[in-house]
Amino acid sequence: MESLDEWNFEVRVERGSTLTFDRAEAERLMDAMTAWAEEREYGIGGGFRQEGNAFVYRFGFCITRDDDRIPASDCDKLVVMIHAWLHERGHRGAAQYRPFTEEDGELIDLDELLETIDRSIN
């Protein structure tokens, strides 16, 4: 089983599934996910935004202590918690998680980035 210091999560809740899922409800879900992670001494960094008829959450599920790791089974448990939270309130959603990759937005040192840009222009 894979264990990492951070996992990349995406959760999508379509407003069409229920008209009662509004911004306030979206905030409550974010709070519930964060509280669940903190109870297990993990963290969540990221947020959500409305995209068309859906609220989309993109966040890192991460460690809070050096040398810790999060097993994939804890990611499964977070997905179960999200599903239960939505189901209890009559909402439906979709979720996925995976390891972070460089394409997920790791910052690149600006000097290195400018060198790369300069080489590609010239």
C-alpha positions as CSV (number, residue, x, y, z in Angstrom):
1,M,0.0,0.0,0.0
2,E,1.4,3.4,-1.0
3,S,2.0,6.0,1.7
4,L,2.8,9.6,0.9
5,D,3.3,12.9,2.7
6,E,0.5,14.5,0.6
7,W,-2.3,13.4,-1.7
8,N,-4.0,15.4,-4.4
9,F,-7.9,15.3,-4.0
10,E,-10.6,16.6,-6.2
11,V,-14.3,16.5,-5.1
12,R,-17.2,17.6,-7.3
13,V,-20.8,18.3,-6.1
14,E,-23.2,19.1,-8.8
15,R,-25.9,21.6,-7.9
16,G,-28.3,19.8,-10.1
17,S,-28.3,16.9,-7.6
18,T,-29.9,19.2,-5.1
19,L,-30.7,22.9,-5.2
20,T,-30.0,23.1,-1.4
21,F,-26.2,22.7,-2.0
22,D,-25.2,26.4,-2.0
23,R,-22.1,28.3,-1.0
24,A,-22.9,28.0,2.7
25,E,-23.3,24.2,2.3
26,A,-20.1,24.1,0.4
27,E,-18.3,25.9,3.2
28,R,-19.8,23.4,5.7
29,L,-18.4,20.5,3.7
30,M,-14.9,22.1,3.6
31,D,-15.1,22.6,7.4
32,A,-16.2,19.0,7.9
33,M,-13.3,17.6,5.8
34,T,-10.8,19.8,7.6
35,A,-12.1,18.8,11.0
36,W,-12.0,15.1,10.1
37,A,-8.3,15.5,8.9
38,E,-7.3,17.4,12.0
39,E,-8.8,14.8,14.3
40,R,-6.3,12.4,12.7
41,E,-3.4,14.9,12.9
42,Y,-3.5,15.5,9.2
43,G,-4.1,18.7,7.3
44,I,-6.0,19.9,4.3
45,G,-4.7,22.8,2.1
46,G,-6.8,24.2,-0.7
47,G,-10.3,25.1,-1.2
48,F,-13.3,25.1,-3.5
49,R,-15.0,27.2,-6.2
50,Q,-18.1,27.2,-8.2
51,E,-17.6,26.0,-11.7
52,G,-20.8,26.2,-13.7
53,N,-23.4,24.2,-11.9
54,A,-21.0,22.5,-9.5
55,F,-18.8,23.2,-6.5
56,V,-15.3,21.7,-7.1
57,Y,-12.9,21.2,-4.3
58,R,-9.2,20.8,-5.0
59,F,-6.9,20.3,-2.1
60,G,-3.9,18.5,-0.7
61,F,-4.5,16.0,2.1
62,C,-1.2,16.3,3.9
63,I,0.9,15.4,7.0
64,T,1.4,17.8,9.8
65,R,4.4,16.2,11.4
66,D,7.8,15.6,9.8
67,D,8.5,12.0,8.8
68,D,4.8,11.1,8.8
69,R,3.1,9.4,5.9
70,I,-0.6,9.1,4.9
71,P,-1.5,5.6,3.7
72,A,-3.9,5.3,0.8
73,S,-6.3,3.6,3.2
74,D,-6.7,6.9,5.0
75,C,-7.5,8.5,1.7
76,D,-10.2,5.9,1.3
77,K,-11.5,6.8,4.7
78,L,-11.7,10.4,3.8
79,V,-13.7,9.6,0.7
80,V,-16.1,7.5,2.8
81,M,-16.5,10.4,5.2
82,I,-17.2,12.8,2.3
83,H,-19.8,10.4,0.8
84,A,-21.5,9.9,4.2
85,W,-21.6,13.7,4.8
86,L,-23.2,14.3,1.4
87,H,-25.5,11.3,1.6
88,E,-26.9,12.4,5.0
89,R,-27.9,15.7,3.5
90,G,-29.4,14.3,0.3
91,H,-26.5,15.4,-2.0
92,R,-24.4,13.4,-4.5
93,G,-20.9,13.9,-5.6
94,A,-17.8,12.4,-7.2
95,A,-14.2,12.3,-5.9
96,Q,-10.8,11.1,-6.8
97,Y,-7.4,11.2,-5.2
98,R,-3.9,10.5,-6.5
99,P,-0.3,11.3,-5.7
100,F,0.8,14.8,-6.5
101,T,2.8,15.3,-9.7
102,E,4.9,18.2,-10.9
103,E,2.0,19.1,-13.2
104,D,-0.2,19.6,-10.1
105,G,1.5,22.9,-9.4
106,E,4.7,22.4,-7.5
107,L,6.5,25.7,-7.6
108,I,9.6,26.1,-9.7
109,D,12.4,28.4,-8.7
110,L,11.9,31.6,-10.7
111,D,15.5,31.7,-11.8
112,E,15.2,28.2,-13.2
113,L,11.9,29.0,-14.8
114,L,13.2,32.1,-16.5
115,E,16.2,30.1,-17.8
116,T,13.8,27.6,-19.3
117,I,11.6,30.3,-20.8
118,D,14.7,32.1,-22.2
119,R,15.9,28.9,-23.9
120,S,12.5,28.2,-25.4
121,I,12.3,31.8,-26.8
122,N,15.8,31.9,-28.3
